Amino acid sequence: MAGRSLRGSAAIVGAGQAGIGSAAGRSAFDLVGDATHAALADCGLKLSDIDGVFSATMVNAMPAVNVAEYLGLRPKVTEGTNTGGGSFLAHMQWAALALDVGLCEVALITYGSNQKTGAGKFVSSSEVVPFEAPYKPRYAVTPYALAAARHMHEFGTTREHLAEVAVAARTWANLNPEATARGPLSIEDVLSARMVSDPLTLRDCCLVTDGAGAVIMTRADRAKDFPKAPVYMLGVAAENWHRWVSSMPDLTVSSASRSGPRAMEMAGVGHDDLDLVMLYDAFTITPIMFLEDLGFCPKGEGGRFVADGKLRHGGGFPLNTNGGGLSCVHPGMYGLFLLIEAVRQLRGECGARQLPDPKVALCHGNGGHWSSQVTAILGLEETL
Amino acid sequence: MTTMETAIRVTATGPGPERLWRDALAAGDLTLPFCLDCGRAHFYPRVLCPHCGSNAIELRRASGRGTVYSTTVLRRRPQDGGNLNIALVDFAEGPRMMSRIDGIDPEAVAIGLAVEAAIVEEEGAPVVVFRPVEGA
């Protein structure tokens, strides 16, 4: 076992969101600025205190460099690795490492997009995929539809199981005044919605929204100097198996099956210790597969695991309490919003959807076509 | 299809494996890369075997036989081209590729369906599609 653990070495001390849902007239970087302003106000630091910038987008060649320029920063650490929608959980890992060795003192992790009001559709990479392009796949839905179809074939998962994930997300969104999609949603509503790519209907797919997020991280030794309870990084682990779905070894297993156990081992927590689970829900099939891969139920049982309504508000398994990418916000890349909701729940800031006294949260980010998986465990001071 | 006399050896200089694969396809031959060290096939073509790291690779004519591993129908309006099948097909030789199953209603394509490859021309380029095996 090489080196020492980063467990508890850094903490999120500030978090902010902006433009959730619709932000007509504001650019993606305006929204990054808004979210950064909110995160700084949350912890009392000044813009000029930031000396590490971590960001990724689907549209900029050097996203973290753009962010630093827009904010007028001259960071010592500028990190823009793009591993897809879950990039920001991996950024937390790199930020903790940079903070630990003193490469920077205050790290900003941020993302923003105006793809709803700016582009009017889901903005994905313009990269041409030589061995998939002739078949005209539509990213991101095609890879997830293919996985859902295979999961149904192998394990007997049903469209009703998939729909339950969307319905459960809506029960939480209905308690979140910031959530984009609120109001009643039934299993029948999901099943009868317009089919996008079999077996996924429009309601099996995440929203297309505007929105931005920002979190501020410092080393643990100064994390208690800020107004709000620090949220410590107890564990984090990533693993990448492929890029495009045609190279995915098994469409019913993701590398979350590797990142999850390693993150939990680093954190020293078991499933029973988790008070909140935040899973990237780009499509209804994704939380079902991640519940299996992360060990909450056996492989193949994810559909039946959720069928009893346990994911709904009050159902006993608090998942995606903001309403998720399915009902709260999904501005193209969603990973950062997993962390922000976990911070807010752990601090007790969630109003009607607040969980009773949560102490440990698991966040799981997905990138690409089930490609790049990263799991993070966050906890309050008493869990150190 | 033309008859490829021998396998095409990928060399350390000159055209890379993707170009060689496309050239063979344009000549009517669907090939798969095989590793001469570990013996396993892979797809898409690479200079290094993704199974063992060897750079001793040759393209061999594929059997063309495969099985549908997964399938979806991308729902499109008629003016956008109508409903479109997109499938992942496992070759009998092992590797998987994205493709489309022709000669059958897109919604009737089922996982496990036995299919065989065909080369069609689309937008001026050869494209590998699959069709249900007759009588299978």
Interface residues (C-beta under 8 A of the other chain):
Chain A: P130 F131 E132 P134 Y135 K136 P137 R138 V141 T142 A145 L146 A147 A149 R150 H153 R194 M195 V196 S197 D198 P199 V245 S246 S247 L251
Chain B: E18 F43 Y44 Y69 S70 T71 T72 V73 L74 R75 L84 I86 L88 R96 M97 M98 S99 R100 E107 I111 G112 E122 A125 V127 V128
